[in-house]
């Protein structure tokens, strides 16, 4: 079952949900119901041990959990942007996928702080 990354878009407060589902598109649609922000599937990793892979990402990004400041866990939502997970998707090799563009890992330019900007991760 794939471990997915669903982006909740907002210029001031980017969030990514890390979860798992057999049908990621249906899961995104279900999450969109009742959510005023646009949700986009930005990537996923095909994993045989999906609970273990999901738990690894939750642990890796625990310090960015959206409920951390309030002292409660929001479980699967993290203050991340798509660029934050590109390395994870690349590291997964042929099991990692970017939803938008086959060339999403192509660096198109660098910002003024020499941070790479990637093609096709989001509109």
GIDAMO-V217022 format. One record per residue. RES is the residue in one small letter. PHI is phi in radians with two decimals (NA if undefined). PSI is psi in degrees with one decimal (none if undefined). BURIAL is 1 if it has 24 or more other ideal C-beta (glycine too) atoms within 12 Angstrom, else 0. Layout:
RES & PHI & PSI & BURIAL
RES & PHI & PSI & BURIAL
This chain:
x & NA & 138.9 & 0
x & -1.31 & 146.9 & 1
x & -1.70 & 120.3 & 1
x & -1.88 & 161.9 & 1
x & -2.21 & 112.1 & 1
x & -1.96 & 125.1 & 1
x & -1.60 & 132.4 & 1
x & -1.80 & 109.3 & 1
x & -1.43 & 132.8 & 1
x & -2.93 & 125.5 & 0
x & -0.99 & -32.7 & 0
x & -1.60 & -20.3 & 0
x & -2.60 & 83.3 & 0
x & -1.34 & 138.6 & 1
x & -2.44 & 145.1 & 1
x & -2.22 & 134.1 & 1
x & -1.66 & 128.7 & 1
x & -1.92 & 114.7 & 1
x & -2.61 & -167.6 & 1
x & -2.50 & 145.2 & 1
x & -2.85 & 148.9 & 1
x & -1.18 & -40.1 & 0
x & -2.09 & 96.8 & 0
x & -1.17 & -33.5 & 1
x & -1.17 & -44.3 & 0
x & -1.13 & -37.4 & 0
x & -1.13 & -43.2 & 1
x & -1.07 & -43.0 & 1
x & -1.07 & -42.5 & 0
x & -1.12 & -40.3 & 0
x & -1.20 & -32.3 & 1
x & -1.15 & -32.6 & 0
x & -1.05 & 121.7 & 0
x & 1.49 & 0.7 & 0
x & -1.94 & 121.2 & 0
x & -1.34 & -18.0 & 0
x & -1.53 & 147.5 & 0
x & -1.23 & 132.5 & 0
x & -1.90 & 137.4 & 1
x & -2.34 & 135.5 & 1
x & -1.34 & 115.8 & 1
x & -1.80 & -18.0 & 1
x & 3.11 & 169.5 & 1
x & -2.78 & 163.1 & 1
x & -2.24 & 123.7 & 1
x & -1.32 & 124.6 & 0
x & -2.45 & 133.8 & 1
x & -1.24 & -40.1 & 0
x & -1.74 & 64.5 & 0
x & -1.05 & -38.8 & 1
x & -1.10 & -37.7 & 0
x & -1.20 & -42.3 & 0
x & -1.14 & -44.4 & 1
x & -1.04 & -45.0 & 1
x & -1.09 & -36.8 & 0
x & -1.08 & -43.8 & 0
x & -1.19 & -39.2 & 1
x & -1.07 & -40.5 & 1
x & -1.21 & -42.9 & 0
x & -1.03 & -40.8 & 0
x & -1.82 & 16.6 & 1
x & -0.98 & -35.2 & 0
x & -1.19 & -12.1 & 0
x & -1.91 & 11.1 & 1
x & -1.06 & 134.9 & 1
x & -1.10 & -26.1 & 1
x & -1.60 & -1.2 & 0
x & -1.01 & -45.2 & 0
x & -1.09 & -31.7 & 0
x & -1.51 & -3.2 & 0
x & 1.43 & 12.9 & 0
x & -2.21 & 149.2 & 0
x & -1.58 & 134.3 & 0
x & -1.63 & 9.5 & 1
x & 1.13 & -68.0 & 0
x & -2.05 & 1.7 & 1
x & -1.84 & 133.5 & 1
x & -2.35 & 147.2 & 1
x & -1.33 & 87.4 & 1
x & -2.39 & 156.7 & 1
x & -2.01 & 161.4 & 1
x & -0.93 & -37.6 & 1
x & -1.06 & -28.3 & 1
x & -1.15 & -29.3 & 1
x & -1.74 & -3.8 & 1
x & -1.01 & -42.8 & 1
x & -1.08 & -38.9 & 0
x & -1.11 & -42.4 & 1
x & -1.18 & -39.0 & 1
x & -1.12 & -43.8 & 0
x & -1.10 & -27.0 & 0
x & -1.27 & -10.9 & 1
x & 1.10 & -131.7 & 0
x & -1.24 & -7.6 & 0
x & -1.61 & -8.2 & 0
x & -1.79 & 139.6 & 1
x & -2.36 & 142.8 & 1
x & -1.84 & 130.7 & 1
x & -1.26 & -29.3 & 1
x & -1.57 & -47.2 & 1
x & -2.57 & 134.2 & 0
x & -1.10 & -23.5 & 0
x & -1.76 & 25.3 & 0
x & -1.07 & -22.8 & 1
x & -1.57 & -0.3 & 1
x & -1.29 & 126.3 & 0
x & -1.40 & 122.3 & 0
x & -1.70 & -25.3 & 0
x & -2.99 & 175.9 & 0
x & -2.11 & 141.7 & 0
x & -1.37 & -177.7 & 0
x & -1.15 & -16.7 & 0
x & -1.70 & 13.5 & 0
x & 1.17 & 25.0 & 0
x & -1.56 & 128.6 & 0
x & -1.19 & 144.8 & 0
x & -1.98 & 130.4 & 0
x & -1.77 & 151.5 & 1
x & -1.42 & 136.4 & 0
x & 1.30 & 13.7 & 0
x & -1.34 & -37.1 & 1
x & -2.61 & 165.4 & 1
x & -1.11 & none & 0
